[in-house]
Amino acid sequence: MKVLILVLVCALAAVSARAEGTVRTVTSPDGREPADYVPAMLSNGRLNAFLDYGLSVASTTKETRRKHFQPGIYWEGRRLGDNAGKATRFGWELLPQGAFRTVLAVDGVVLSKPVRWTQTLDLHRALMTTEGAFAHGVTLLGEAFVAKTRNVIAVRQTVTNGSDAVRTVALGLVYTTPDHPRICGNWRADADGATWAATCYGRFVTRETIALRAADAGGTPETGADGFDGSVRRTFALRPGERRTVAWFVAYDDDLEDHLPAITSAPKPVAPRATYAALRDEHVADWAAFAAESEVRVPDARIQALFAMARYHLRCVATEWSIPVGIIQSHWAGRIFAFDEMYAAQGLAAAGHLSTARVAADFRAATLTNAAIRCNLDQGRPFGKCGARWVWEAAEGNDIECSPLGFWMDHVFQQAAVAQTMWTYFRYTGDRDYLAQKGYDVIRECALFFRRLQVIDLPDGTSFVTKCTDLERMGPGHERAFMTTCGAITTLRAAADAADVLGRDVELAADFRACADRLVSSLPGHDGRYIAYPGCTEESMGTLAGFYPFHAFDRTNGKQVAAVEHFLKHGQAFGNMYETGKRICPWYAATMAMASLRAGNVEFPAVRWLQEAARSGGVWGEYWEINEPGVSQYRPWFMTAAGNVLYAICQLLVADMEGGVHLAAGVPDDWRDYSFRLPAPGGWTVEMQVKDGKVARFDAHPRREGLPRPKFFFRGNAL
């Protein structure tokens, strides 16, 4: 009876997970990869692996190159400081970690490709499974995960003999380490497994090991070491209908911590790593706790699926040193952009994952000194003068510019993104101590950067932001650039508001506010709406920036409302980051959703643009930079879109605008039944259930004592 109850509970859980869009499945009835196939991403925020339907780490192919995608295994922080032996402007690449593959042999014949297969990715538990049918009537069922609490990839393999003859089966893993000029190592096989020990001459000289070990009680495995290959396997006879399960750990260790300490430490294991089942339980419990931090249930399956994937994706790439665009070579080698980091941090905070969002805020606080030294003459006392300037592309220490040469290095709005990351974290947590100890200094230095180095004050009492690179599509060197100016405005106001909260810098706060007001007057316009820069005739996503990504205005600003209306009507024609493709990429679609919501646009409502973002999902529902099959495809598993979409979905339900917290402001009329539990700015948590369009349950409570209650509205009515 207990077994039956357990089976029923598991079945119901699986049905519920699929209904919430948390289990994704890709099937091939003929063994061929679907045209849009990419491997599944598994990650703990440090180790990042892309596994395919063969229960192996995917390798780079012609197809993945076409998609601007380099799968493999990568370990954040392990990188070169230059490009050894190559004349190129691209540097700071991640050190490759090699790859493993499942090896299945039947009666001495290696079976490399299934004749049909199914692969699933469970976003709620961060588990990947495969089921492949092979020749000789053999079926391989696999499962894998990257343990959240340890630098271990765990793999379980179950083989079934579906033939009518006894089969001799060999089943295991072969790990191939990289042939790289900066990595010197060798494999050693012993009774316990196989271990790669290497010295890596990267940004730092480190010692690394990769160990293959049995994760079950099946006795001593067969082990091997041959050049760059280490292997473990078990060999056994299977009678007709019989099955056998084996499990393996691939464990990584090095001494990078001695050279580059983590800013936000990884979670500590709660027990020794004993068996596959024990580690799996630990891993699943950790991911369940993450999922429980918030809840969204809406009747639109597309939006529900977007929400599930975004949460999964962002946690996978939230590292010990902030949140890069991807822990993968093809995604700018895991380097960190303040602008993209802001989208991730905002999305995570709005979705209730505040401890995960904090990694971005902590990173900027920890690297403030380097950013301030960049701008100030007195490097021994760099604070309170000319502000701080973060590099465009940062490695983990934020101590040197890692970007290749280009006009993008003349961006300055990354300071606004840093300030907004900090201010958003404070507003969602209400943590005054964090603001006092870390947040305010960062926000103030960002504001001083604009005030002292970028804003030009004219004798007639007006001010403007000097030439810089704004959106890259606009090219270099524009004065009064709209998006950058909006970022400066919100930074100056945030610094002034933060000073008020803490009772600091009264005169400086007043100057910041006055400067922000003058900058509003400097913004370029034409025909009653804002434009990207003075004289600009090109349409630009940047003209939405006063509503999003920055929130400089409310709906009383007619020029911003008009700019949003204009872009929403015409955005389909210019809705990608690059001048390629024919429709709107998910990053831009979510930006349009936010602008529509804050502008109160009813002709092109916010949810429409999120549904547009869903069109660009890949086979797993994963986010791409651009995904238009047959037209243009760029970078699957693209973090920035995930962060932007997650924030927009949460704002549909809990919107920070127009003098309060507006609940369900972006919900369409045909959503009659929905519920959510999400944080609200001000440090509060909101729980609401709506049935037949009416509030059935509402609760709001502060995350800590003493926080003033925000003004809550539901469909314009105060609660």
Steps between C-alpha positions, in 0.01 A plus 500: 500500500785741586659432163168565324453829687854607408440418135176699501666798669784496247254472212294792629817705551604428141159604368512820707854578382401463137194719551724773646737477206789371712570174312614537140527210256669456163432180304654354187318197354776439244813579700574825317533833674214745439620797294484736796646257754751626755620304803350554845680727743581370847684725743556584864610858431861387481525191284298529182441193280296447185379141470343334200256214446783247511571586865824662389641851503426654162786607276530785254369414154419678178145546625600646836746738332219621276303578815795686656517238773795304645371229734725310739591529868612835639597611849445867581812687608738258331627707211802629313631849560604532138484299178792264491661471157219675312497841334146612577321777683292252699641397835408377845355175374378230735733206541330195347419214736468227239198272477375155589290259300295196588648181357265209437630177349291188432679174428817697436340741251492869601154651438545872441162619374147410612251413229240708684519708815325727747670761717338697783605795713331549836527872581362458851759242609784578256511142374556382144386156382547306178349185358652347190424184305813340353580210274486143637179585687682699770348806667700755699326717758717779641482781751748775581530814710762750609480499878406841633698459821813340353716517189382159388321378188301188589399247233276196533469242221244219481522247218223254414537193280187490285628223274441126533869420553751545783709811439838600638481871573775748587372834628688802632661835428803617306627848584720679247696791643605789276819508297582860590838676506431642846389174663756237600363184656455125487249231590562244771286189533468318831260267676260784587475662158696730272641842592632778282754718680615815321674831539310774319694807387205733463434836656650336808709187533267244655495130577190316387365148525212329322407169660276225361356286777227242545190642671335168579570188700576283200856415600830607349461632144734444209716809453730626229742780412616554142645834391229764541235237583403369839226237533283307741258220414325189615456183292222249563275245333131578457239235444195583283284760677765567765627848588799641686571846643841658553580853624805726481635820650717739302655720769698821444743667738768765480669774704364809321354617831856568619547749215148632442271464803129470431295813560182306574589159634337188361259313730667253732422127471285366780646148498788303347460401138416132542281365222321625194166479680624699801648776286190509283279548807721786619496662157123466448427639848718803428320574173161445666587763760587742220169435321307555823626857529216621277203379301323604181203316350338652193265353236730577206727198457748707298553748783515221757769325299699822457493550877620148576787511251615847605527402866691185411729673255594787730582277794720289276722796413498692830865448597730581789586817304169641380297386197670476159313471172592132502767273648610398154768606254260614227317735739781750542698237693302545819600862541266729692312796352344737753204563268414132455572434868238765587230318303580174678513657846171685446327189370620288790406764758153550351450122504591473867844346456672769702799302622580406140451859380738615771802346323487788251476766768778340702723488193467873440559582866809278509647661187412863579858595584629392159218687328575816701876482439419507127361855533704676768839665530558405863486122475559463871180693579280466192155539653271801509663681209463397134302184557552149373512353150462128454658334199273399212589129514623382837680189611444380852720762668373796296863611495560538126297566187442166325313633199649483152566841350192674367278802540294307756779584744363856495177396670443669833150380592650198676534728804124553490450123477723442803311760702167352396612149599585629848190717538269223379647257751441746783148584389391137482666398828452816703840417651618834634815348648606370159437841349709665770788255489525427128228644280519872559871536430459325165194705400660829608820434304296415190313830539825692553638349180215651300495824695874572489614334176209466257257783559585834341358806681452800270506868603129533425416258781434195283682167505545202271688170476803524276583270206505128561394173343134432574337194341761342271266506201518880522878500456758700697509849639156653556434800719185507716442130424154418627552163669825602668345823621204311647748277678680803640170649618393187686849460652508856631151464646578161655811641664300791639224269628756265656668796672162600642435149633833500682508868597823567312641756254211747512660760272626240254154343480347838420756555224429154356127570483546840340736353240253222421226757439723697264585182309129430445481835320800404284341189350470501119155503343315530171129527417401484864695184586849414612761381249829316544728805464470849347420479130459121501274364227550131583255316723652380824407276790690751710210744479308279746772544763321756715253224587735204456771391562515815710198646674549873471137598427140426574206534261483876542799528267320529167815482288598167650148360462500613137843345436374169635185511288705574190747218559235243586327573170816470295730281712443185296715652228804568723469275799835316513826599662686454173392600153385150418185295531138583432334499840559609857755324716385405853721759670336777299153348527519510879623860487196587290278318749637710784472825305140418403411421861648818641359713220153350547481409132185300427543461124818292541475359854792358693389138488499510120873566495572222746307265276723627220804415713366145537514459120879517519537215748713204399431130533521525880329838509851640557568866431708602201659828405320461165317187386347515155563160337595534136564872544733574789596309813727628775598351833253266667497508881536880500465631856409861429171412335413271792553778753306754299205267441484386863483859622227585249287199601524592867414861423183387323388387845683733740584825322709774655361820344270800527548567869446149633495127444242410236389137515398325178547823306623309195252213522270477197123491553471140386717378789221426747683266738860541613712529812845611608734546795765756418700776668398862467733800509526634850602167647155340502363169376163480326276195468192523283248264349250618240194294409260599225676836478447588868738497794443176693801537729746779574779526752795736526766484768844658551820300474633675812358714776450872467453525124223740394213344309497589130181614330348191339255521211304234313369614163522862618326442833686535829536189715 
